Amino acid sequence: MASVFPHHPPVDYAPREQTNVVVNGTEPTDVLQILSSEAAQEILGAVRNEPRTASDIADAVDRSLQSVSYHLDRLCEADLIEPAETWYSEKGTEMTVYALATERLVVQFGDSADRSV
């Protein structure tokens, strides 16, 4: 019997072109610490080409769902990944689909006003 819930409809999303991370020594940034994790980097790679659910990401990076969920939370807090859609399983359970929030991450040292041309 076919499910009344769509399983994998297309996800329409558009990541920002660029996100700047400013390292200025006065306000700490968690982005670099979050990105230092091998698991976080694998997760970013897994959603690079297409949005995925947490369980799809866990399968792609060969890590536990618990580990992937932890890193997804941190990546979302850092605004590097964002929920792009909600899918439903065959049992009707909601599944969040995650996608890259930005195409490019630029790390800048100091304020932009501090740069000399």
C-alpha positions as CSV (number, residue, x, y, z in Angstrom):
1,M,0.0,0.0,0.0
2,A,1.4,3.4,-1.0
3,S,1.9,6.0,1.7
4,V,-0.2,9.2,1.7
5,F,2.9,11.1,2.8
6,P,5.5,12.1,0.3
7,H,8.8,10.4,1.0
8,H,11.4,12.4,-0.9
9,P,9.9,15.4,-2.7
10,P,12.4,17.8,-4.3
11,V,13.9,20.4,-1.9
12,D,13.9,23.9,-3.2
13,Y,16.7,25.8,-1.4
14,A,19.3,28.4,-2.2
15,P,22.3,28.8,0.2
16,R,23.7,32.3,0.8
17,E,26.6,33.0,-1.5
18,Q,29.1,33.8,1.3
19,T,29.3,34.0,5.1
20,N,32.1,36.0,6.8
21,V,33.6,34.9,10.1
22,V,35.5,37.7,11.8
23,V,38.3,36.7,14.2
24,N,39.2,39.9,16.0
25,G,40.4,38.7,19.4
26,T,37.7,40.5,21.4
27,E,34.7,38.4,20.7
28,P,35.2,34.6,20.5
29,T,33.8,32.7,17.5
30,D,32.7,29.1,17.8
31,V,32.7,28.5,14.1
32,L,36.4,27.5,13.8
33,Q,36.1,25.1,16.8
34,I,33.0,23.5,15.3
35,L,34.8,23.1,11.9
36,S,37.8,21.6,13.6
37,S,35.8,18.4,14.1
38,E,36.3,15.7,11.4
39,A,32.7,14.6,11.8
40,A,31.5,18.2,11.1
41,Q,33.6,18.4,8.0
42,E,32.2,15.0,6.8
43,I,28.7,16.2,7.4
44,L,29.3,19.4,5.4
45,G,30.7,17.3,2.6
46,A,27.6,15.0,2.7
47,V,25.2,17.9,2.2
48,R,27.4,19.7,-0.3
49,N,25.6,18.5,-3.4
50,E,22.1,17.7,-2.0
51,P,20.0,18.2,1.1
52,R,19.7,15.1,3.3
53,T,18.0,13.9,6.5
54,A,20.0,13.2,9.6
55,S,19.7,9.4,9.0
56,D,20.8,9.8,5.4
57,I,23.8,11.8,6.5
58,A,24.6,9.2,9.2
59,D,24.6,6.5,6.5
60,A,26.7,8.6,4.2
61,V,29.4,9.4,6.7
62,D,29.3,6.1,8.5
63,R,28.6,7.6,12.0
64,S,25.9,7.0,14.5
65,L,22.7,9.0,14.3
66,Q,23.4,10.4,17.8
67,S,26.8,11.7,16.7
68,V,25.4,13.2,13.5
69,S,22.6,14.9,15.4
70,Y,25.0,16.5,17.8
71,H,27.1,17.9,15.0
72,L,24.1,19.0,13.0
73,D,22.9,21.0,16.1
74,R,26.3,22.7,16.4
75,L,26.5,23.4,12.6
76,C,23.0,24.9,12.7
77,E,23.9,27.1,15.7
78,A,27.0,28.3,13.7
79,D,24.7,29.0,10.7
80,L,26.6,26.7,8.4
81,I,23.7,24.2,7.9
82,E,20.0,24.9,8.1
83,P,16.8,23.0,7.9
84,A,15.6,23.3,4.4
85,E,12.5,21.1,4.3
86,T,10.4,18.6,6.2
87,W,9.8,15.1,4.8
88,Y,7.6,12.4,6.2
89,S,8.6,8.8,6.6
90,E,6.3,6.0,5.4
91,K,5.1,5.8,9.1
92,G,4.3,9.5,9.1
93,T,7.2,10.6,11.2
94,E,8.6,14.1,10.4
95,M,12.2,14.2,9.2
96,T,14.1,17.4,8.9
97,V,16.1,17.8,5.7
98,Y,19.4,19.7,6.1
99,A,21.2,21.8,3.5
100,L,24.2,24.0,3.4
101,A,23.4,27.6,4.6
102,T,26.3,29.1,2.7
103,E,28.3,28.3,-0.4
104,R,31.5,30.0,0.8
105,L,32.9,30.7,4.3
106,V,35.4,33.5,4.5
107,V,37.6,33.8,7.7
108,Q,38.7,37.4,8.2
109,F,41.1,38.5,10.8
110,G,40.3,41.9,12.4
111,D,37.5,44.2,11.4
112,S,36.9,45.1,7.8
113,A,37.8,48.7,8.7
114,D,41.2,47.5,9.9
115,R,42.2,46.3,6.5
116,S,44.6,48.5,4.5
117,V,44.4,48.7,0.8
